[in-house]
Amino acid sequence: MDGRGLLPGGIAEALKQGSVVVTSNQRAARAIRLEWDRRNRALGLASWSPAAVMSWDTWLADMWQRLLVEGRVTAMRLNRSQELVVWRTILEADEELASLRTVDALAAMAADAWRLICSYDGRLSLQAAIGNSDTRSFQRWSRTFERLCLAEEFITGAQLEDALRVQVERGGTRSVFLGLVADRIALVGFDQMTPSQSRLVEAFRSTGVQVEELRLKLPAQRRLLVEAVDGQEELFLAARWVRRFLEENTGTTVAVIVPALESERREIDRVFREVLAPELEDIRADDHVGPYEFSLGSTLGEAPLVAAAFDLLRWSSEPLPLERVSALLLSPYFAMSRGERNARAEFDAFELRKARMLRPEISLRELVEMMDRSKRKVKFPQVLSTLRAMQRVAGRLQGLDERSHAEWAEKMRELLETAAWGSERGEASVEFQMMLKWESALDELATLDFDGVPVDYAQALAALEGVARLTMFAPESRRAPVQVMGPLEAAGSTFDAVWFSRAGDLTWPMPMVGSSLLPWHLQRELKMPGTDSALDSERAQRITERIAASAGGVVFSYAKESSDGEQRPSPLLTRLNLEAARADELVGEESQRTIVELEDFADAAQVQAPPDRVIRGGAKVLELQAACSFRAFAEKRLWSAEIESIEPGMDARESGTALHKALELFWDGVKTQDNLRSMTMEEREEALAWCVIQALRKATESSATGWDKTYVEVQNERLRRLLSGWLELELERGLPFEVKLSEKEFEDVRVGPLRLSVRMDRVDVVEGGEVLIDYKTGSASPNDWLTQRPNAPQLPLYAILSQADQLQGVAFGLVKAGKDRGLQGYAASDGVLPKPTRLKEAATLEAQVERWREVLAELAEEFHSGEARVSPKTFPGTCAHCGQRILCRLNVSLLEEEEEQEDGFAAEVGRG
């Protein structure tokens, strides 16, 4: 074996002759260097010189750095972050932009426009071009930018090609420019060079340097075109074809090329995981060991490890949202030890998330205090000790004044080290690669001291976040047999086979757009992308033909049905003379699944009876049992609880509690309807206002900012208005009443075999007996009590616990705005309730109470006996908001179908 087959298209020969190989992208450069090493190893060589292979941008930067070291030039090359600082400085000084909250996005747009105008040699033409207000603004900014760079001796990456060309034309030493003593340059993977690239290449040629463009082309074996019904089927076809190809051709490499890869990455990963690596469906599996990998990285700031670092750094100076603090407590990247994992999760679920706050955010100090008060603190000493250490470091940071970015970078390293930030998986992990990338981001932060302007901590942290957004991270290639990439990333590489997906006329070529900051006629004159459809088609045609020649076997596919309508094959495929193929020819028939007999399973396991003790919140037990036996069993026997969501302000439960408390305080003082009638309007409003203030005392005490105080004031006014209207209704009740009990708790009452603890909202004494009232702020109907499985069994439960001969009525007290406000329920005689609901089956309220006694006793017996069948009362309503869907055996997709049908119906009604 001579090893030549490991490097395509004469690249090996070019490297042997001492050429510098320059690629169009970083991926191709890495791949060629790796293949060069593999080739030499296969040839049996004991040592060899590293391959002189680099991407175009790296090559330019290397040449400029060498010129700078040699003293031939003096301008410092700005990196991307430094360039954005200069643009932001210019934009922030523009009075016309004073109304903008931040100029960061505009600075990025200006930098992109500058890069475009430099690449297409349009700097001189720009100032004379006529345009709109946006383009005139950019002309003004670019003039300032050039003057500033000239005065400070800065140069941007976009200007390197032109600056290097000038140096070449002035007679610079060739070895300095090439980075090696060499007379040849080999260009690989360039579909089309920009004018500034072409001019630099011609400048080298004029000095006698041999510049050749290597076209990688493999002999065609089969070039196929396959049609899929829709995009989903197309992905599954690609995955099944790849699997079949690898099974038949071991040791090969397949490229799956997708134009809009970034937007489809999640779906591709899902399909490929299912078809190529079903073992990765195991939640414990390592995601980074599969047979496929994406060449497209993501921004460093999106990585969970880095997101945790930013949370820790922010936390040192300001409170964090509770959701982020919760994520940190559960994160393996923050002071995590196996022994504390469960205790931290319990603290998060049962203490942190239940610590209701108006604005759900918590400072480092407040969390330390909360953990110190926790009964669980003995179970997580490490994280508590770490938090205290962080608090000390954060205290020192807050006392510091403005300083350099480099100093802040060291302070951030100190804080993260104190926080025990990092991965437990070892140095070979992807997380370790992320940490190295993070270190390089901190080093880049230090380069922002180029302008000598000190900053405070918040500014340094914002700058670091900007660096992370600009930094792309992709794990080192595992040389997986399946490479998923975009069309441009595939430039400069060859494969054993290629599948090009989304090759329909609506999806390929992808639309290109120019810059809104550059005059349109100038962009068209300079032939920039997105200005001439014919030129754009030519560019896309070259890319298509390059991909078709990058492997012996190539398959192009498209979906007949797309989200934008029906489509045909892209016209760019016409010149390729593709052979039409059927899907079953490419992937074969799906393997026949083994049919097994279904086993009947009696869902009637015997469960031990619950302990003979009082169950708190007893009415909820019966309500859950009526809704679904399994839900009651999961929540009240297994104690399975849904993690509570954290939202700003008071949730529905807190608002209801405040309402109950205000009414309790009011009636404890007023007692009777006669006393209410004897009060003047001012006296009533004054008493009510005091009760509302007391009911909201907890929220008032937790107010820490002006926003909190204003929010409580709004809630105070809302609740006062709501209850004022309710009291007007109480005045209109026919029979005089006295409030006998308000928010009365009964610790131990028996319903069937269960001992329950219940709380009655209110018991009124009227002529002939008592009326039971249950306050509701939402929708409720007495008809919900008349089934074998009542939706809200609180009042029926209270009714069976009362004295039958004294019960005159049971009613919902609907305390809300609008026409539905009032007392709705059943009465034993006329006048007890303003508008009583008519009983349907039972002739009297007493008979209905006996019926309730039977129903509730039956529900209590079911719960006590361990009845735990999945039996929702109504589907999908009962299941829609159930927190136990992860445990039960319900097919959740049915809920999604039901929701889609409801959404479709609502849309039809809206159009109607």
N, C-alpha and C positions, 0 to 999 in steps of 0.2 A: 504493500500500500504506500503510495507516494504522498498522500495527504493533500493533494491538490483539490480534490473535490470538496474539501471543507470550506474553501473560500471561493466565492463565485466571481465570474466576469473579469478575470485577470487581476484581481486585487492582490492576490499572493505574489504574482510576478512584479507588480508595481512596488510592493513593499520590499521584495528582494532586491530591486534595483535602486532602493533608497528614496523612493518617492514619499512625499507627505500626502497622506490620504485625508481629504477634507470631505465630510459628509454634511448633508442638509439638516440632520437632527442628531440629538444626543444618543438616541436609542441605537441608530445604525452604527455610530462610532463605538459604543460599548460592545455591540454584537460582533463587529469586525475584529476588535482587539481580542475578544474571547476566542473567536474562530482561529485567529493567528496563533494563539497559544496552543490550542487543540491540535492544529496542523503540525506544529513543530514537535509537540509531544508524540504525535502519531508517527512522525518521521524518525523518532528515536533520538532526537537531539537532547544533549544534557543541559545546554544553556543557549540563550538567544537574546537578542536585543528586543526591548519592548517595541510594539508596532507604533509607528508615528502616525496615529490616527486620531483625529479630533473633529468636533463639529465646527461649522463655519464660525459661530459666535465665539467659541473657545479659541479658535485659531486667530481671529482678529484681536481678541483681548491679549493673547499670548504675545503676538507681534508688537502690540503697542507697549506692553509692559517691558519687553526687551529694549525697545527704543528709548523708553523712559530711563531704564537702568543705564543704558549706554550714553545718556545725556543728549540724545539727538532730538528729543521733544521734551517739553516741560508741562504740558497740560495733563491734569489728573483725570482719569476716566471715572465718571460717575456710575455707580451701580444703580439698579432700578429704584431702590429706596431713596438714595441721595437725589436722584433726578426728580422724584416726586416732591421731595422737600423744596427744591428750587421752584418747581411749578406752583406749589401751594403758597410759597412766599410771595410770588408774583400775583397770584389770584387774590390772596387776602388783602393785598394793597390796592386792589381795584375797587374804587368807590361804587361802581355800578353793581358789584356783587355783594354789597354790604348786607342785603336782606337774606342772603343764603346762610343757613345754619352752619353748614360745613361745605368746604370746597373740595373735599377729598375725591368725590366721583368726577368732578369737573377736571381736577388735576390729572387723573388717570386718562380721561378722554383727550386732554391736551397733549399728554406724553405720547399717546397712540397716534394722534394726528401728526405730531412732530416726527415720529419714527417713519410714518408713511411718506411724508413730504421729503425727508432726507433720502429714503430708499429709492424714490423716483426722481431724484435730482430736480426738485421743484422749489428749493429755497429761494432762488433769485426771482422766480416767477410769482411766488406767493404774494410778495408785497405789492406788486402791480395789479393783481387780480381784483376783479370787481365781484362783490358778494353781498350777502345780507348782513344783518346786525351781528349774528353769531360768528360768521367768518371774519368780519371786520374786527371783532373782539380778539379772535385768535391771531390775526395779523399783528395786532398791537401787543399781545402777550408774547408772541414769538420774537418780535423785535427786542423787547425787554430781556427775554431769555437769552438771546444771542449776545446782547451787550454784556449781560451779567456773566455769562460763561467766558467771554473773551477777557473781561476785566479780572476775573478770579482764576483764569486759566483752568477752566473745566472743559471736558469734552464728554459727550454722551455716546452710548453704544451705537446709536443711529448714525452718528457722524464719523465713526471710525473708518468705514469703507472709503469715504471721500478723503479723509485726512491721511490714511495710509497710501492712497493712490498718489497724493501730492508728494509724499516722501519717496515713493518709488520713482516718480518722474524726476525728482531732484537728484537721483543717483545714489540712493541708499544701498548699503551692502546687502546682497541677496541672502546671505546666511542669517543675518539678523532677522530679516522678514520671515524666512521660512521656519526659523526655530531650529533648523538643522543645516549642516553643510550639504546641501542638496540642490539639484537643478531641475527637479521635476515635482509637479503637483498633480495629483489625481483627484478629480471631483466625482463624488458618488451620490446619487439620489436627488439630483436637482431637476425637478420637472420643468422649471423655468426660473431664470435668474432675474433679479430686479436690475434696473439700469445701473445703480451704483455698484452692485456686485459685478456686473459685466464689465464696467469701466475699470474696476480694480484688477480683474483677471487680464484684461487687455494690457494694462500697465505692466503686469508681470511678464506677459509674453513679449512686450517691446524691449525688455531687458535681456532677453534670451532664455528665460525660464520656459521649460516645456510644460504646458498645461493641457492635460487631456481629460476629457469627460468620459468616464466609464459607464456604459449603458449595460445594466445587468439584465441579461435576457437568457432564459432557459428554453430549450427546444420544446415546443408544444406537443403534448400527447393528446389530451382531450380538453376542449373548452365547451362547457355546457351551460344551458339556460334552463332554469326550472321555475315553474309557477306555483305559488301557494295560494290558498283561499284567502287567508288574512295574515296579518303580521305575527300573530301568535303561532300559527301553524308554520310560518316561515322559520321562526327561531327553533322550533322543535325539529324541523327538517334538518336544519344546519347542525344541531347537536347530535341527532341520530346518525347523520352522514359522517360527522367527525368521529364518532365512536366506532362506526363500522370501518372507517379508513384506518384508524389506529390499531384496531384488532387484526386487520389484514396486513398492516405494514408497521411492524414494531420498529422503534428507534427513529421514527420520522417526526417532522415538525409541520404542523398545520397552522395556517393563519386564518382567522375569522375576522373579516374587515367589515366594519359598520360605519357608515358616514356620520351619523349623529350619535356617536358612541356615548358621550357624556350623559345625554338625556335618557338613554336606554340601558345604561349599565346595570341598574338594579334588576330589571326584567331579564336581561341576558344572564346575569348571575343566577337568578332563580331557576331558569330553564336548564342551564348547563349543569347546575348542581343536581337537579333532578335526574338528568339523563346520563351525565358523565361521571358524577361522583355522588350517588345517593347516600353513601356512608357519611357525607358531610351534613346530612340532615340532623344527625345526632347533635344536640345542643352542646355536648362536651367536646365535639370534634374541633380540631385546629383548622381554621379557615385557610391557612396558608400552606396546605399540603396537597391541594387538589391538582388534577391534571391540566388545569387551565389557569392562565393569569392574564390580567389586564395590563397593557403597556401604559395606559393612561393613568396618571396619578391623580391625587386630589390635593387641595391646598393643605399646608401643614396645620393651619388653624382648625381644620375639620377633624383631625385625628383625636380620638377620645383621650389619649394620653396628654396631648397638648392642651385640649380643652380643660382638663383638670388643672393643668399648670396655670392657665389664665385665671381660672376661678380662684385658686389659692392666692395668686398675686393680687387680684381685685379685692379679695376678702381682707387683705391686710390693711386696706385703707377705707373700705366702705362695706355696709351690710350687703349680703348676697340674698337673692330670692330663695325662698325655702326649697323650691324645686332643685336649685343648684346645690344647696347645702345637703339636701337629701341624696343627690347624685354623688357628692363627694364622700358621704358616709358609707355608701355602698360601693364606691369605686375601689378597684384593686390597685390604683395608682396613688392612693393617699394613705400612708401609714397603716397599711393593711397587714394583719396577721391572721392566720387561719383560726386561731383560738378566739378572736374577737369578732369574726365575721357575723355570726348569728346574733350576738348581743347588739352590735351596731344596727343590724336590720330591725331588731325588735324595738330599739330606742326610736328609730326613724318612724316605724309604723304606728307605735302605740303612745309615743310621747311627743316627738317633734311635730308630726302631722296633726296631732290633736291640740297643739298649742295655738289656738285660734288668735289671729292678729288682724288688724284692719288692713295693713299692707303686709302680706306674707313675705317678710324678709328678716334676716337675723344677722347680727354682727358676730364677730369672733368672740368678743367678750360675753355676749348674751348666751351663746351656745355653751361656753365654758361654765357659766353660772347654771344653766339648765341641766347640764350633765352632772354638775356637782350635787344638785338636788335629787338626781335620779336614784332610785333604788337599785338600778342596774349598773351603777358606776363601777362596782367591784369586778364586773365582767369585761370592761373595756379600759383598763388602766393605761394601755399604750397610747391609744388615740387621745385620751384626756391629757396625758403628759405631753404629747406632741402639740396639742392645741394650746396649752399653757406656754410652751416654748415659742410657738408662733406668735402668741400674743405679746411676748416680750420683744421679739424681733420687730413686730409691726409697730409697737410703741416707739422704738428707736427710729423707724422709718418716718413716722409722722412728724418727728421733730426736726427733720432735715430740710434745708432750704434747697434752692435750685443748684444743680450740679451737672456734670457731663453725662452723656448717654453711657459711656464706658463705666463710670462709677455706679450708675443705676443698674447696669447689667450685672455687676458683681453683687450688689445688694439683692437682686432678684435671685441669683444663684444661692446666696446665703439663706434666703427665706425658703426656697424650695428644698434645700438640703435639710433645713430644720423641720420641714413638713414631711420628711421621709417620702418625697415624691419620686415615683419611678415604678418600674416593673419588677415583678417577682420571678419572671420567666427566664432570666439568664441572658448572657451576652449574645447568644445566637438568635434571639427572638427579633421579630419585626419591631417590637417596642424599643429594643436597644438601638436599632437603626433610627427610629424616630428621635430618640434622645440625642444621638449624634447630630441629626438635622436641627434639633432644637438648639444645640450648642452653636451651630453655625449661624442660626438666626440671631442669637445673642451677640455673636461676633459682628454680624452685619449691623445690629443696633449700635454697636460702638462706632461703626464707620460714620454714623450721622453726626459725629462731632466735627465733621469736615468744615462746618461753617463757624465753629467756635461759640455757638449760642447755648448757654446752659438751660436746662429745663427742670420742671418739677417732676415728682413721681408719676402723677397722672398722665402728663405729656409723654414721659418715657414709656409708660405702659401702653398708651395708645399707639405710639410709634412701633413698638414691638408687635402689637396686633396687626398693624399694617404690613410689617415685614412677613409675618406668618401668612397673611392673605396672599402675598406675592410669591411665597415659596411653595413650590410644588414638591410633593413627596410621593414616591413610589418605592416599595420595597425592592431590594436587589433581586434581579431576575433569578428564578429557580430553574431556568431553562425548562419550563413546563412544555410538554409536547404541543399544547394548544395555546397560541398567542392571539389574544383578542385586541384589536387595535383599530385606529382610524386610518383613512386612506393616506394622509400625509405622513403618519408615523411609519407606515410600511415602506417608505422611500429608502432605498439603499439596502434592502434586505431581500433575500430569496428564501423560498420554502419548498417543502416537498409537495404541498398542496395548498390551495387557497379557496375559501368560500367567501364570496363578496355578497353581503346581504343588503337589502333595501335598494335594489337596482331598478326601481320603477321610475316612470317618467315624472312622478310627483315628488320623489325623494332623492333622485340623483340626476344631475348635479345639485348640490345644495345651493340655495340662494346666497349670493354675496352682497354685502352692503358696504358703501363707502363711509367716509367720515363726515358727520354733520358740521364739523368745524372748518372744513376746507371747501372753497368754492367749487360748485359742481362742474362748471365748464373747465376749471383747471384740472380736476381729477380726470375728466374725460380726455383732455388734451394730453395728459401724462400717461394715459392708458392704465389707470389704477384699477384694481379689482372692484367689481360691482358697478362699473360705469358703462360697460359695453357688453351686451349679452353674447355677441359673436366671439369676442375675445375670451369671455368667461367660459364659453363652451369649448373653445380651443384648449384652454388650460385644463378643464375637466377631462377632455378627450385624451390629453397626454397622460394624465394620472390614471385613467381607465386602462389605457394601453400598457402603461408601465406595470400595473398590477396584473394584467393578463399575461405578461411575460415574466413574472416573478416566480412562477412555479410550473412544473410540467403539467399538472392537472389543476384546472380552475373551474369553479362553478359560480355562476352569477344567478341570483335569485331575486324575485320580487313578489309582493303580495297583490293579488288581483283587487282585493278590497282594502282600502286604507281609510284612515280617519277623514281624509279630504275627498274621498270618493273613489270611483273605479280608476284603475291605472293599467297602463301597458308597460312593456319593457322600455327602459330609457333609450332615447335615440342615440346615445353615446355607444351603445352596444352593437349598432348596426355594422360598423366596420370590422368587428371582431369575428364575424362569420360563426356565431355560436351554434352549437348543435342542441336542438330542443330535446329535453329529457323529461320523463315522467318521474314523479316523486318516488313511486314504488320501485323504479329501476335503481334509483340512487341509494335508498335507505333500506329497501327490502320490506317485507311484511313485519309488523311488530310481533315479537315473540309471543306465542300463545300463552296466556296466563292459565295457570292450573286452577281448575274449578273445584272447590271443596264444598262439602256439604255443610250447611249451616246447622249449628247446634242450638237447640232450644235451651234457653237459660231462664230458670225461674228466679226472678228478681225479688226474692223474699227471704233474704238472709236474716237470721235471728240476731238481734242486737241487744246487748245488756241494757236494762232499764236505767234511766238516769238516777243519780243519788237522790235520796228523799230529803231535798232541801229546797229553799225558796229560790225561784228563778226570777232574777231581776228583769224589769221591763216585760212582765208576763204577757200583756196583751199582744206584744209583737210576736211571741211564740205562736199564738193561735192565728195571727194574721199571715205569718209565713207558711204555716201548715196548710192554711186554706189556699194560699197562692200556689204552692208546690211543695210536696212532701220532701223532696230532695233538698230544696233550698233551706227549709226549716232545719233539717238534719245537719246540713253543712254549717250553717251559721250558729245554731244553738247547741249542737252536740259536738261537732268537730271544731267549732270556733274559727271557722274559716272566714276571714274578713277581707273585703276589698280595700286596697290601699286608697286612702282618701285623697281626692284631688285638692290642690291648694289654689285658692283664688283670692283676689283682693277683696276687702270689705267683708260684710257680714253675709254668710250664706243663708239659705232658707231656714235651716234649723235654728241658727242664732236669732234670726229675725222673729221666728215663731216663739222662741223662748222669751225674748224681750216683750212681745205682745202679751203672752200669758202672765208674765211677772207684773206688767203695768196694770192689767185688769185685776189680778189678785190683790195688789196693793190698794187699788181704788175701792173694790168692794169690801175689803177688810175695814176700810174707814167709813164708807157710806152705808153699807149693810142692806138697806131696803129701797124699794122703788119710791116710797113716800119721801124718804130723805133726799133722794135724787131730785124729785119734783120740787122739793122745798128750796133747793139751792138756786141762787141766781146764776145767770150765764157766766158772770165773771168768777163766781166761787167755783163753779164746776170746772171751768177752764183752768183755773189756778190749781185746783186739786189734781186734775188730770196731768197738767204740765209737770207737777212734782213727781207723780207716779212714773211718768215717762223718763224723767231724768234719773230716777232711782233704777229703773229697768235697764237703762243704758250706762250705768255707772262703770261696769267692767270695761266697756268699749271706750268710755271717756278716760279711764285711768291708763289704758294702753296707748292712748294717743301720744305720739312723740313728735309729730311735725304739724305744720300748718294744714297740710292736706288731710291728715287724720282728723284734726279738730273740725275742719269744714265738713268732712264726711259725716261725723257724728251729729253735727248740727242739722245736716240734711235729713239724716235718719230720725232725729228727734222731731223735726217738723212733720215728716211723713207719718210717723207713728201717731203723733198728736192729732193730726187731721183725720186719720183713719179711725181712731178710737172716739173722737168727738162725734163723728157720724154714727158710730155704733151706739153710743149713749142716747142719741136722738131716737134710735129705734127702740131702745130699752124703755124709754118714756112712753112709747105708744102701746106697749103690751097691755092687754085688757085686764087680766087678773093681777092684783097687787102681789108682789113677791118679796121674799127676803132671801138673801144669799146665805145659805146655811154653811156650806163648805166651799172652799176655793183652793184648788191645787192640793187636795188632800191625798196623802199616800197611805195605802193599806198594805202593810208589810207581808201578811201571810194569809192568803185566801185560797180556798180549794175549788178547783174546777176539774171534775173527774179525778184522776190519779195525780194531778199536778198541783204543786203549791206555788202560787204566783204572787208577785209583788206588783200592785197596780196603783196608778195615780188618777184620781178623778179631777177633771178640770173644774167642774162647778156643779153644785147641787142647790137648786132653788126650792124654797118652801112656798107653796101656793095653797089656796083653799082646797082641801081634800087630800093633800099629800105633797109629793115631791116631783120636781122636773130635773132630769139629768141633762147636762149640756156639755158638749165636747167642742172646743173652739177649733175652727179650720180656717186657714187663710187661702186655701186653694179650692179646687172643685171637689165636691162631695155630694152624694145623693143617698137618701134613706133607703132607696131601693137596693143599694149595695148590701144591705143586711138580710135580704129576704131569700138568700140562696143557701144551698148546702155548704158553700164555700164563700162566706162573706168577705168582701174586700177590706172593710174597716170594722173589725169586730169589737172595738173598744166599748162603744155604747151598749151593744147587746151584752157584753161581759159585765158592765156596771149594772145593767138592768137585772140580771139574774142574781147579783149579789145584794140587791136592795130588797126591801120588804114588799111583797107583791101587792098587799092591800093599800100601800102608801104611794105606789108609783102612778103618777098622773101623766107623765110624758117623758119622751127621750128625743133629743134634737141636736143636730149640728148647729153650732153658732157660727155662721159663715161671716167672719169679720173681714170684709174686703170691700173695695170700692165697686160701685156699679149697682145694677138692678138686682143682682143675685144675693145681695147682702140680706141677712135675716136669719130667723130660726126655722129650720126645716127638719121635720121629724114626725113622730106619731104621738097622738094624745088619747087619753082615756075618755075625755069628755070635751064638749065645746068650750071655747074660751081659754083653754090652757095654753095653746099656741095660736099665734095670729092666723096662720094658714097651714093647718096640719095636713100631712100627706095621708091619703086613704090606704088602709091596709088591704092587701090583695086577697090573701087566703084566710088568715085568722080573722075571726069576727071581732075580737076585742084585743086590746093591748096586753091584757093578762094572758090570753091564749098565745099571743105571739111571743111573750117572754118565755113561756113553757117550751115553745118550739125552739127558741134560741138556746135554752138550757140543753136540749137534746143535741143540737148541732155542735155547740161548743164542747160538750162532754165527749162527743165522738172525735172531734179534732184533738182534744187533749189525750184521749186514749191512743189515737194513731201516733202521736208524737212520743208518748211514753213507751209504746211497744216497738219503736224503732222503724216505723213506716218511712221509707226513704226512696220511693219510686220517683223517677223524673216524670212529673205529671202536672205541667203548667195548666192553670185554670183556663186561660185563653191564650192562644198562640196567634201572633208573636208578642202581643202586648205584655203578657206576664214576664216574658224572657228578655224583652228589649233592654231593660236597665238592670238586669240581674247580675250581681257580682260573682256568681258561682258558675258561670258558663264554662270556665276553664276546667272545672271538675266534673260537670255533668256530661252526659253522653248525647247532648243535643247537637244536631247538625247545624252549626252556626250559619252556613251558607244559605240556609232557608230564610233566616232573618234578613240577610242582605238582599235576597230576591224579593222579599216582601217590601223592604224599604224602597227598592228600585221601582216596584209596581206603584207604591204610594206616591213616590216622587213623580212618576210618569202621569199618574192620575191628576196630581196637583197641577202639573204643567198644562194638561189638557183643560182643566177647569179654568186656569188662568187665561189661556188663549180664548176659551169660550166667553 
